[in-house]
């Protein structure tokens, strides 16, 4: 059985923060979170 799922990911990148949201197929957009811009912050997200 073949499974076809589209995942959309959006990132708003600014000097002090990164905000990430996603949507599965044509579903609702869900906010994943907002984080700082250091590598440690991004790894935690």
mmCIF entry with sequence, helices, sheets and N, C-alpha, C, O atoms, coordinates in Angstrom:
data_MODEL
# 
_entry.id   MODEL 
# 
_entity.id                         1 
_entity.type                       polymer 
_entity.pdbx_number_of_molecules   1 
# 
_entity_poly.entity_id                      1 
_entity_poly.type                           'polypeptide(L)' 
_entity_poly.nstd_linkage                   no 
_entity_poly.nstd_monomer                   no 
_entity_poly.pdbx_seq_one_letter_code       
;(UNK)(UNK)(UNK)(UNK)(UNK)(UNK)(UNK)(UNK)(UNK)(UNK)(UNK)(UNK)(UNK)(UNK)(UNK)(UNK)
(UNK)(UNK)(UNK)(UNK)(UNK)(UNK)(UNK)(UNK)(UNK)(UNK)(UNK)(UNK)(UNK)(UNK)(UNK)(UNK)
(UNK)(UNK)(UNK)(UNK)(UNK)(UNK)(UNK)(UNK)(UNK)(UNK)(UNK)(UNK)(UNK)
;
_entity_poly.pdbx_seq_one_letter_code_can   XXXXXXXXXXXXXXXXXXXXXXXXXXXXXXXXXXXXXXXXXXXXX 
_entity_poly.pdbx_strand_id                 A 
# 
loop_
_entity_poly_seq.entity_id 
_entity_poly_seq.num 
_entity_poly_seq.mon_id 
_entity_poly_seq.hetero 
1 1  UNK n 
1 2  UNK n 
1 3  UNK n 
1 4  UNK n 
1 5  UNK n 
1 6  UNK n 
1 7  UNK n 
1 8  UNK n 
1 9  UNK n 
1 10 UNK n 
1 11 UNK n 
1 12 UNK n 
1 13 UNK n 
1 14 UNK n 
1 15 UNK n 
1 16 UNK n 
1 17 UNK n 
1 18 UNK n 
1 19 UNK n 
1 20 UNK n 
1 21 UNK n 
1 22 UNK n 
1 23 UNK n 
1 24 UNK n 
1 25 UNK n 
1 26 UNK n 
1 27 UNK n 
1 28 UNK n 
1 29 UNK n 
1 30 UNK n 
1 31 UNK n 
1 32 UNK n 
1 33 UNK n 
1 34 UNK n 
1 35 UNK n 
1 36 UNK n 
1 37 UNK n 
1 38 UNK n 
1 39 UNK n 
1 40 UNK n 
1 41 UNK n 
1 42 UNK n 
1 43 UNK n 
1 44 UNK n 
1 45 UNK n 
# 
_struct_asym.id          A 
_struct_asym.entity_id   1 
# 
_struct_conf.conf_type_id            HELX_P 
_struct_conf.id                      HELX_P1 
_struct_conf.pdbx_PDB_helix_id       AA1 
_struct_conf.beg_label_comp_id       UNK 
_struct_conf.beg_label_asym_id       A 
_struct_conf.beg_label_seq_id        39 
_struct_conf.pdbx_beg_PDB_ins_code   ? 
_struct_conf.end_label_comp_id       UNK 
_struct_conf.end_label_asym_id       A 
_struct_conf.end_label_seq_id        44 
_struct_conf.pdbx_end_PDB_ins_code   ? 
_struct_conf.beg_auth_comp_id        UNK 
_struct_conf.beg_auth_asym_id        A 
_struct_conf.beg_auth_seq_id         39 
_struct_conf.end_auth_comp_id        UNK 
_struct_conf.end_auth_asym_id        A 
_struct_conf.end_auth_seq_id         44 
_struct_conf.pdbx_PDB_helix_class    1 
_struct_conf.details                 ? 
_struct_conf.pdbx_PDB_helix_length   6 
# 
_struct_conf_type.id          HELX_P 
_struct_conf_type.criteria    ? 
_struct_conf_type.reference   ? 
# 
_struct_sheet.id               AA1 
_struct_sheet.type             ? 
_struct_sheet.number_strands   3 
_struct_sheet.details          ? 
# 
loop_
_struct_sheet_order.sheet_id 
_struct_sheet_order.range_id_1 
_struct_sheet_order.range_id_2 
_struct_sheet_order.offset 
_struct_sheet_order.sense 
AA1 1 2 ? anti-parallel 
AA1 2 3 ? anti-parallel 
# 
loop_
_struct_sheet_range.sheet_id 
_struct_sheet_range.id 
_struct_sheet_range.beg_label_comp_id 
_struct_sheet_range.beg_label_asym_id 
_struct_sheet_range.beg_label_seq_id 
_struct_sheet_range.pdbx_beg_PDB_ins_code 
_struct_sheet_range.end_label_comp_id 
_struct_sheet_range.end_label_asym_id 
_struct_sheet_range.end_label_seq_id 
_struct_sheet_range.pdbx_end_PDB_ins_code 
_struct_sheet_range.beg_auth_comp_id 
_struct_sheet_range.beg_auth_asym_id 
_struct_sheet_range.beg_auth_seq_id 
_struct_sheet_range.end_auth_comp_id 
_struct_sheet_range.end_auth_asym_id 
_struct_sheet_range.end_auth_seq_id 
AA1 1 UNK A 7  ? UNK A 13 ? UNK A 7  UNK A 13 
AA1 2 UNK A 18 ? UNK A 24 ? UNK A 18 UNK A 24 
AA1 3 UNK A 30 ? UNK A 35 ? UNK A 30 UNK A 35 
# 
loop_
_atom_site.group_PDB 
_atom_site.id 
_atom_site.type_symbol 
_atom_site.label_atom_id 
_atom_site.label_alt_id 
_atom_site.label_comp_id 
_atom_site.label_asym_id 
_atom_site.label_entity_id 
_atom_site.label_seq_id 
_atom_site.pdbx_PDB_ins_code 
_atom_site.Cartn_x 
_atom_site.Cartn_y 
_atom_site.Cartn_z 
_atom_site.occupancy 
_atom_site.B_iso_or_equiv 
_atom_site.pdbx_formal_charge 
_atom_site.auth_seq_id 
_atom_site.auth_comp_id 
_atom_site.auth_asym_id 
_atom_site.auth_atom_id 
_atom_site.pdbx_PDB_model_num 
ATOM 1   N N  . UNK A 1 1  ? 0.842  -1.176 0.000  1.00 0.00 ? 1  UNK A N  1 
ATOM 2   C CA . UNK A 1 1  ? 0.000  0.000  0.000  1.00 0.00 ? 1  UNK A CA 1 
ATOM 3   C C  . UNK A 1 1  ? 0.890  1.243  0.000  1.00 0.00 ? 1  UNK A C  1 
ATOM 4   O O  . UNK A 1 1  ? 1.786  1.380  0.833  1.00 0.00 ? 1  UNK A O  1 
ATOM 5   N N  . UNK A 1 2  ? 0.633  2.126  -0.928 1.00 0.00 ? 2  UNK A N  1 
ATOM 6   C CA . UNK A 1 2  ? 1.426  3.346  -1.047 1.00 0.00 ? 2  UNK A CA 1 
ATOM 7   C C  . UNK A 1 2  ? 0.736  4.475  -0.297 1.00 0.00 ? 2  UNK A C  1 
ATOM 8   O O  . UNK A 1 2  ? -0.471 4.672  -0.436 1.00 0.00 ? 2  UNK A O  1 
ATOM 9   N N  . UNK A 1 3  ? 1.493  5.207  0.490  1.00 0.00 ? 3  UNK A N  1 
ATOM 10  C CA . UNK A 1 3  ? 0.961  6.308  1.281  1.00 0.00 ? 3  UNK A CA 1 
ATOM 11  C C  . UNK A 1 3  ? 1.518  7.613  0.740  1.00 0.00 ? 3  UNK A C  1 
ATOM 12  O O  . UNK A 1 3  ? 2.734  7.788  0.668  1.00 0.00 ? 3  UNK A O  1 
ATOM 13  N N  . UNK A 1 4  ? 0.639  8.527  0.360  1.00 0.00 ? 4  UNK A N  1 
ATOM 14  C CA . UNK A 1 4  ? 1.057  9.808  -0.198 1.00 0.00 ? 4  UNK A CA 1 
ATOM 15  C C  . UNK A 1 4  ? 0.599  10.925 0.724  1.00 0.00 ? 4  UNK A C  1 
ATOM 16  O O  . UNK A 1 4  ? -0.586 11.254 0.768  1.00 0.00 ? 4  UNK A O  1 
ATOM 17  N N  . UNK A 1 5  ? 1.533  11.504 1.458  1.00 0.00 ? 5  UNK A N  1 
ATOM 18  C CA . UNK A 1 5  ? 1.226  12.588 2.400  1.00 0.00 ? 5  UNK A CA 1 
ATOM 19  C C  . UNK A 1 5  ? 2.118  13.779 2.059  1.00 0.00 ? 5  UNK A C  1 
ATOM 20  O O  . UNK A 1 5  ? 3.329  13.636 1.891  1.00 0.00 ? 5  UNK A O  1 
ATOM 21  N N  . UNK A 1 6  ? 1.504  14.948 1.961  1.00 0.00 ? 6  UNK A N  1 
ATOM 22  C CA . UNK A 1 6  ? 2.256  16.175 1.720  1.00 0.00 ? 6  UNK A CA 1 
ATOM 23  C C  . UNK A 1 6  ? 2.324  16.953 3.026  1.00 0.00 ? 6  UNK A C  1 
ATOM 24  O O  . UNK A 1 6  ? 1.307  17.182 3.680  1.00 0.00 ? 6  UNK A O  1 
ATOM 25  N N  . UNK A 1 7  ? 3.523  17.352 3.392  1.00 0.00 ? 7  UNK A N  1 
ATOM 26  C CA . UNK A 1 7  ? 3.747  18.160 4.596  1.00 0.00 ? 7  UNK A CA 1 
ATOM 27  C C  . UNK A 1 7  ? 4.298  19.507 4.153  1.00 0.00 ? 7  UNK A C  1 
ATOM 28  O O  . UNK A 1 7  ? 5.330  19.577 3.486  1.00 0.00 ? 7  UNK A O  1 
ATOM 29  N N  . UNK A 1 8  ? 3.604  20.572 4.530  1.00 0.00 ? 8  UNK A N  1 
ATOM 30  C CA . UNK A 1 8  ? 4.063  21.930 4.236  1.00 0.00 ? 8  UNK A CA 1 
ATOM 31  C C  . UNK A 1 8  ? 4.671  22.517 5.503  1.00 0.00 ? 8  UNK A C  1 
ATOM 32  O O  . UNK A 1 8  ? 4.083  22.433 6.581  1.00 0.00 ? 8  UNK A O  1 
ATOM 33  N N  . UNK A 1 9  ? 5.849  23.110 5.367  1.00 0.00 ? 9  UNK A N  1 
ATOM 34  C CA . UNK A 1 9  ? 6.530  23.731 6.503  1.00 0.00 ? 9  UNK A CA 1 
ATOM 35  C C  . UNK A 1 9  ? 6.872  25.164 6.130  1.00 0.00 ? 9  UNK A C  1 
ATOM 36  O O  . UNK A 1 9  ? 7.398  25.431 5.050  1.00 0.00 ? 9  UNK A O  1 
ATOM 37  N N  . UNK A 1 10 ? 6.564  26.081 7.040  1.00 0.00 ? 10 UNK A N  1 
ATOM 38  C CA . UNK A 1 10 ? 6.877  27.484 6.809  1.00 0.00 ? 10 UNK A CA 1 
ATOM 39  C C  . UNK A 1 10 ? 7.732  28.031 7.935  1.00 0.00 ? 10 UNK A C  1 
ATOM 40  O O  . UNK A 1 10 ? 7.491  27.737 9.106  1.00 0.00 ? 10 UNK A O  1 
ATOM 41  N N  . UNK A 1 11 ? 8.722  28.822 7.584  1.00 0.00 ? 11 UNK A N  1 
ATOM 42  C CA . UNK A 1 11 ? 9.613  29.430 8.574  1.00 0.00 ? 11 UNK A CA 1 
ATOM 43  C C  . UNK A 1 11 ? 9.660  30.939 8.347  1.00 0.00 ? 11 UNK A C  1 
ATOM 44  O O  . UNK A 1 11 ? 9.891  31.405 7.231  1.00 0.00 ? 11 UNK A O  1 
ATOM 45  N N  . UNK A 1 12 ? 9.441  31.688 9.417  1.00 0.00 ? 12 UNK A N  1 
ATOM 46  C CA . UNK A 1 12 ? 9.601  33.143 9.379  1.00 0.00 ? 12 UNK A CA 1 
ATOM 47  C C  . UNK A 1 12 ? 10.893 33.442 10.132 1.00 0.00 ? 12 UNK A C  1 
ATOM 48  O O  . UNK A 1 12 ? 10.949 33.324 11.356 1.00 0.00 ? 12 UNK A O  1 
ATOM 49  N N  . UNK A 1 13 ? 11.918 33.826 9.401  1.00 0.00 ? 13 UNK A N  1 
ATOM 50  C CA . UNK A 1 13 ? 13.245 34.011 9.981  1.00 0.00 ? 13 UNK A CA 1 
ATOM 51  C C  . UNK A 1 13 ? 13.528 35.499 10.136 1.00 0.00 ? 13 UNK A C  1 
ATOM 52  O O  . UNK A 1 13 ? 13.452 36.268 9.178  1.00 0.00 ? 13 UNK A O  1 
ATOM 53  N N  . UNK A 1 14 ? 13.854 35.880 11.351 1.00 0.00 ? 14 UNK A N  1 
ATOM 54  C CA . UNK A 1 14 ? 14.194 37.262 11.665 1.00 0.00 ? 14 UNK A CA 1 
ATOM 55  C C  . UNK A 1 14 ? 15.538 37.290 12.382 1.00 0.00 ? 14 UNK A C  1 
ATOM 56  O O  . UNK A 1 14 ? 16.092 36.239 12.705 1.00 0.00 ? 14 UNK A O  1 
ATOM 57  N N  . UNK A 1 15 ? 16.051 38.454 12.625 1.00 0.00 ? 15 UNK A N  1 
ATOM 58  C CA . UNK A 1 15 ? 17.359 38.590 13.257 1.00 0.00 ? 15 UNK A CA 1 
ATOM 59  C C  . UNK A 1 15 ? 17.398 37.950 14.649 1.00 0.00 ? 15 UNK A C  1 
ATOM 60  O O  . UNK A 1 15 ? 18.401 37.339 15.019 1.00 0.00 ? 15 UNK A O  1 
ATOM 61  N N  . UNK A 1 16 ? 16.318 38.086 15.420 1.00 0.00 ? 16 UNK A N  1 
ATOM 62  C CA . UNK A 1 16 ? 16.292 37.625 16.808 1.00 0.00 ? 16 UNK A CA 1 
ATOM 63  C C  . UNK A 1 16 ? 15.505 36.334 17.031 1.00 0.00 ? 16 UNK A C  1 
ATOM 64  O O  . UNK A 1 16 ? 15.618 35.726 18.095 1.00 0.00 ? 16 UNK A O  1 
ATOM 65  N N  . UNK A 1 17 ? 14.708 35.902 16.044 1.00 0.00 ? 17 UNK A N  1 
ATOM 66  C CA . UNK A 1 17 ? 13.857 34.729 16.275 1.00 0.00 ? 17 UNK A CA 1 
ATOM 67  C C  . UNK A 1 17 ? 13.509 34.008 14.971 1.00 0.00 ? 17 UNK A C  1 
ATOM 68  O O  . UNK A 1 17 ? 13.628 34.556 13.875 1.00 0.00 ? 17 UNK A O  1 
ATOM 69  N N  . UNK A 1 18 ? 13.074 32.758 15.137 1.00 0.00 ? 18 UNK A N  1 
ATOM 70  C CA . UNK A 1 18 ? 12.562 31.947 14.036 1.00 0.00 ? 18 UNK A CA 1 
ATOM 71  C C  . UNK A 1 18 ? 11.233 31.359 14.493 1.00 0.00 ? 18 UNK A C  1 
ATOM 72  O O  . UNK A 1 18 ? 11.146 30.768 15.570 1.00 0.00 ? 18 UNK A O  1 
ATOM 73  N N  . UNK A 1 19 ? 10.190 31.523 13.664 1.00 0.00 ? 19 UNK A N  1 
ATOM 74  C CA . UNK A 1 19 ? 8.881  30.948 13.954 1.00 0.00 ? 19 UNK A CA 1 
ATOM 75  C C  . UNK A 1 19 ? 8.595  29.894 12.892 1.00 0.00 ? 19 UNK A C  1 
ATOM 76  O O  . UNK A 1 19 ? 8.777  30.130 11.698 1.00 0.00 ? 19 UNK A O  1 
ATOM 77  N N  . UNK A 1 20 ? 8.139  28.714 13.353 1.00 0.00 ? 20 UNK A N  1 
ATOM 78  C CA . UNK A 1 20 ? 7.903  27.602 12.440 1.00 0.00 ? 20 UNK A CA 1 
ATOM 79  C C  . UNK A 1 20 ? 6.453  27.139 12.554 1.00 0.00 ? 20 UNK A C  1 
ATOM 80  O O  . UNK A 1 20 ? 5.921  26.988 13.654 1.00 0.00 ? 20 UNK A O  1 
ATOM 81  N N  . UNK A 1 21 ? 5.823  26.915 11.396 1.00 0.00 ? 21 UNK A N  1 
ATOM 82  C CA . UNK A 1 21 ? 4.461  26.385 11.337 1.00 0.00 ? 21 UNK A CA 1 
ATOM 83  C C  . UNK A 1 21 ? 4.426  25.278 10.296 1.00 0.00 ? 21 UNK A C  1 
ATOM 84  O O  . UNK A 1 21 ? 5.291  25.208 9.423  1.00 0.00 ? 21 UNK A O  1 
ATOM 85  N N  . UNK A 1 22 ? 3.409  24.405 10.395 1.00 0.00 ? 22 UNK A N  1 
ATOM 86  C CA . UNK A 1 22 ? 3.289  23.324 9.428  1.00 0.00 ? 22 UNK A CA 1 
ATOM 87  C C  . UNK A 1 22 ? 1.824  23.007 9.154  1.00 0.00 ? 22 UNK A C  1 
ATOM 88  O O  . UNK A 1 22 ? 0.940  23.376 9.928  1.00 0.00 ? 22 UNK A O  1 
ATOM 89  N N  . UNK A 1 23 ? 1.583  22.320 8.045  1.00 0.00 ? 23 UNK A N  1 
ATOM 90  C CA . UNK A 1 23 ? 0.243  21.844 7.689  1.00 0.00 ? 23 UNK A CA 1 
ATOM 91  C C  . UNK A 1 23 ? 0.399  20.506 6.977  1.00 0.00 ? 23 UNK A C  1 
ATOM 92  O O  . UNK A 1 23 ? 1.279  20.339 6.132  1.00 0.00 ? 23 UNK A O  1 
ATOM 93  N N  . UNK A 1 24 ? -0.460 19.561 7.325  1.00 0.00 ? 24 UNK A N  1 
ATOM 94  C CA . UNK A 1 24 ? -0.489 18.259 6.672  1.00 0.00 ? 24 UNK A CA 1 
ATOM 95  C C  . UNK A 1 24 ? -1.509 18.333 5.541  1.00 0.00 ? 24 UNK A C  1 
ATOM 96  O O  . UNK A 1 24 ? -2.700 18.512 5.792  1.00 0.00 ? 24 UNK A O  1 
ATOM 97  N N  . UNK A 1 25 ? -1.055 18.197 4.311  1.00 0.00 ? 25 UNK A N  1 
ATOM 98  C CA . UNK A 1 25 ? -1.950 18.253 3.169  1.00 0.00 ? 25 UNK A CA 1 
ATOM 99  C C  . UNK A 1 25 ? -2.705 19.569 3.125  1.00 0.00 ? 25 UNK A C  1 
ATOM 100 O O  . UNK A 1 25 ? -2.097 20.639 3.163  1.00 0.00 ? 25 UNK A O  1 
ATOM 101 N N  . UNK A 1 26 ? -4.020 19.496 3.046  1.00 0.00 ? 26 UNK A N  1 
ATOM 102 C CA . UNK A 1 26 ? -4.830 20.713 3.011  1.00 0.00 ? 26 UNK A CA 1 
ATOM 103 C C  . UNK A 1 26 ? -5.430 21.023 4.377  1.00 0.00 ? 26 UNK A C  1 
ATOM 104 O O  . UNK A 1 26 ? -6.408 21.764 4.472  1.00 0.00 ? 26 UNK A O  1 
ATOM 105 N N  . UNK A 1 27 ? -4.850 20.462 5.435  1.00 0.00 ? 27 UNK A N  1 
ATOM 106 C CA . UNK A 1 27 ? -5.353 20.666 6.794  1.00 0.00 ? 27 UNK A CA 1 
ATOM 107 C C  . UNK A 1 27 ? -5.020 22.032 7.356  1.00 0.00 ? 27 UNK A C  1 
ATOM 108 O O  . UNK A 1 27 ? -4.429 22.877 6.683  1.00 0.00 ? 27 UNK A O  1 
ATOM 109 N N  . UNK A 1 28 ? -5.407 22.228 8.590  1.00 0.00 ? 28 UNK A N  1 
ATOM 110 C CA . UNK A 1 28 ? -5.172 23.485 9.287  1.00 0.00 ? 28 UNK A CA 1 
ATOM 111 C C  . UNK A 1 28 ? -3.675 23.715 9.514  1.00 0.00 ? 28 UNK A C  1 
ATOM 112 O O  . UNK A 1 28 ? -2.909 22.773 9.719  1.00 0.00 ? 28 UNK A O  1 
ATOM 113 N N  . UNK A 1 29 ? -3.285 24.976 9.472  1.00 0.00 ? 29 UNK A N  1 
ATOM 114 C CA . UNK A 1 29 ? -1.908 25.354 9.780  1.00 0.00 ? 29 UNK A CA 1 
ATOM 115 C C  . UNK A 1 29 ? -1.753 25.366 11.293 1.00 0.00 ? 29 UNK A C  1 
ATOM 116 O O  . UNK A 1 29 ? -2.571 25.948 12.005 1.00 0.00 ? 29 UNK A O  1 
ATOM 117 N N  . UNK A 1 30 ? -0.694 24.716 11.782 1.00 0.00 ? 30 UNK A N  1 
ATOM 118 C CA . UNK A 1 30 ? -0.440 24.655 13.218 1.00 0.00 ? 30 UNK A CA 1 
ATOM 119 C C  . UNK A 1 30 ? 0.925  25.254 13.517 1.00 0.00 ? 30 UNK A C  1 
ATOM 120 O O  . UNK A 1 30 ? 1.908  24.954 12.840 1.00 0.00 ? 30 UNK A O  1 
ATOM 121 N N  . UNK A 1 31 ? 0.975  26.091 14.524 1.00 0.00 ? 31 UNK A N  1 
ATOM 122 C CA . UNK A 1 31 ? 2.217  26.715 14.945 1.00 0.00 ? 31 UNK A CA 1 
ATOM 123 C C  . UNK A 1 31 ? 3.042  25.698 15.721 1.00 0.00 ? 31 UNK A C  1 
ATOM 124 O O  . UNK A 1 31 ? 2.581  25.150 16.722 1.00 0.00 ? 31 UNK A O  1 
ATOM 125 N N  . UNK A 1 32 ? 4.256  25.448 15.258 1.00 0.00 ? 32 UNK A N  1 
ATOM 126 C CA . UNK A 1 32 ? 5.146  24.528 15.958 1.00 0.00 ? 32 UNK A CA 1 
ATOM 127 C C  . UNK A 1 32 ? 5.837  25.254 17.106 1.00 0.00 ? 32 UNK A C  1 
ATOM 128 O O  . UNK A 1 32 ? 6.000  24.703 18.194 1.00 0.00 ? 32 UNK A O  1 
ATOM 129 N N  . UNK A 1 33 ? 6.241  26.497 16.851 1.00 0.00 ? 33 UNK A N  1 
ATOM 130 C CA . UNK A 1 33 ? 6.867  27.249 17.926 1.00 0.00 ? 33 UNK A CA 1 
ATOM 131 C C  . UNK A 1 33 ? 7.729  28.391 17.432 1.00 0.00 ? 33 UNK A C  1 
ATOM 132 O O  . UNK A 1 33 ? 7.961  28.565 16.236 1.00 0.00 ? 33 UNK A O  1 
ATOM 133 N N  . UNK A 1 34 ? 8.191  29.158 18.393 1.00 0.00 ? 34 UNK A N  1 
ATOM 134 C CA . UNK A 1 34 ? 9.071  30.292 18.143 1.00 0.00 ? 34 UNK A CA 1 
ATOM 135 C C  . UNK A 1 34 ? 10.317 30.071 18.984 1.00 0.00 ? 34 UNK A C  1 
ATOM 136 O O  . UNK A 1 34 ? 10.227 29.680 20.147 1.00 0.00 ? 34 UNK A O  1 
ATOM 137 N N  . UNK A 1 35 ? 11.471 30.319 18.397 1.00 0.00 ? 35 UNK A N  1 
ATOM 138 C CA . UNK A 1 35 ? 12.723 30.067 19.086 1.00 0.00 ? 35 UNK A CA 1 
ATOM 139 C C  . UNK A 1 35 ? 13.742 31.145 18.752 1.00 0.00 ? 35 UNK A C  1 
ATOM 140 O O  . UNK A 1 35 ? 13.516 31.995 17.890 1.00 0.00 ? 35 UNK A O  1 
ATOM 141 N N  . UNK A 1 36 ? 14.843 31.092 19.438 1.00 0.00 ? 36 UNK A N  1 
ATOM 142 C CA . UNK A 1 36 ? 15.951 31.995 19.158 1.00 0.00 ? 36 UNK A CA 1 
ATOM 143 C C  . UNK A 1 36 ? 16.700 31.532 17.915 1.00 0.00 ? 36 UNK A C  1 
ATOM 144 O O  . UNK A 1 36 ? 16.274 30.590 17.248 1.00 0.00 ? 36 UNK A O  1 
ATOM 145 N N  . UNK A 1 37 ? 17.796 32.182 17.607 1.00 0.00 ? 37 UNK A N  1 
ATOM 146 C CA . UNK A 1 37 ? 18.528 31.877 16.375 1.00 0.00 ? 37 UNK A CA 1 
ATOM 147 C C  . UNK A 1 37 ? 19.840 31.145 16.591 1.00 0.00 ? 37 UNK A C  1 
ATOM 148 O O  . UNK A 1 37 ? 20.577 30.912 15.633 1.00 0.00 ? 37 UNK A O  1 
ATOM 149 N N  . UNK A 1 38 ? 20.148 30.776 17.826 1.00 0.00 ? 38 UNK A N  1 
ATOM 150 C CA . UNK A 1 38 ? 21.384 30.022 18.052 1.00 0.00 ? 38 UNK A CA 1 
ATOM 151 C C  . UNK A 1 38 ? 21.163 28.560 17.655 1.00 0.00 ? 38 UNK A C  1 
ATOM 152 O O  . UNK A 1 38 ? 20.021 28.105 17.589 1.00 0.00 ? 38 UNK A O  1 
ATOM 153 N N  . UNK A 1 39 ? 22.221 27.838 17.398 1.00 0.00 ? 39 UNK A N  1 
ATOM 154 C CA . UNK A 1 39 ? 22.110 26.432 17.020 1.00 0.00 ? 39 UNK A CA 1 
ATOM 155 C C  . UNK A 1 39 ? 21.443 25.631 18.128 1.00 0.00 ? 39 UNK A C  1 
ATOM 156 O O  . UNK A 1 39 ? 20.647 24.736 17.843 1.00 0.00 ? 39 UNK A O  1 
ATOM 157 N N  . UNK A 1 40 ? 21.752 25.936 19.392 1.00 0.00 ? 40 UNK A N  1 
ATOM 158 C CA . UNK A 1 40 ? 21.130 25.226 20.516 1.00 0.00 ? 40 UNK A CA 1 
ATOM 159 C C  . UNK A 1 40 ? 19.626 25.454 20.552 1.00 0.00 ? 40 UNK A C  1 
ATOM 160 O O  . UNK A 1 40 ? 18.870 24.518 20.815 1.00 0.00 ? 40 UNK A O  1 
ATOM 161 N N  . UNK A 1 41 ? 19.174 26.682 20.293 1.00 0.00 ? 41 UNK A N  1 
ATOM 162 C CA . UNK A 1 41 ? 17.737 26.978 20.256 1.00 0.00 ? 41 UNK A CA 1 
ATOM 163 C C  . UNK A 1 41 ? 17.045 26.179 19.150 1.00 0.00 ? 41 UNK A C  1 
ATOM 164 O O  . UNK A 1 41 ? 15.978 25.606 19.367 1.00 0.00 ? 41 UNK A O  1 
ATOM 165 N N  . UNK A 1 42 ? 17.650 26.145 17.980 1.00 0.00 ? 42 UNK A N  1 
ATOM 166 C CA . UNK A 1 42 ? 17.064 25.448 16.833 1.00 0.00 ? 42 UNK A CA 1 
ATOM 167 C C  . UNK A 1 42 ? 17.014 23.936 17.101 1.00 0.00 ? 42 UNK A C  1 
ATOM 168 O O  . UNK A 1 42 ? 16.033 23.279 16.751 1.00 0.00 ? 42 UNK A O  1 
ATOM 169 N N  . UNK A 1 43 ? 18.051 23.391 17.711 1.00 0.00 ? 43 UNK A N  1 
ATOM 170 C CA . UNK A 1 43 ? 18.070 21.950 18.038 1.00 0.00 ? 43 UNK A CA 1 
ATOM 171 C C  . UNK A 1 43 ? 16.938 21.608 19.001 1.00 0.00 ? 43 UNK A C  1 
ATOM 172 O O  . UNK A 1 43 ? 16.335 20.542 18.875 1.00 0.00 ? 43 UNK A O  1 
ATOM 173 N N  . UNK A 1 44 ? 16.634 22.477 19.954 1.00 0.00 ? 44 UNK A N  1 
ATOM 174 C CA . UNK A 1 44 ? 15.550 22.226 20.907 1.00 0.00 ? 44 UNK A CA 1 
ATOM 175 C C  . UNK A 1 44 ? 14.184 22.246 20.237 1.00 0.00 ? 44 UNK A C  1 
ATOM 176 O O  . UNK A 1 44 ? 13.299 21.474 20.606 1.00 0.00 ? 44 UNK A O  1 
ATOM 177 N N  . UNK A 1 45 ? 14.010 23.116 19.262 1.00 0.00 ? 45 UNK A N  1 
ATOM 178 C CA . UNK A 1 45 ? 12.723 23.197 18.562 1.00 0.00 ? 45 UNK A CA 1 
ATOM 179 C C  . UNK A 1 45 ? 12.487 21.924 17.783 1.00 0.00 ? 45 UNK A C  1 
ATOM 180 O O  . UNK A 1 45 ? 11.458 21.787 17.121 1.00 0.00 ? 45 UNK A O  1 
# 
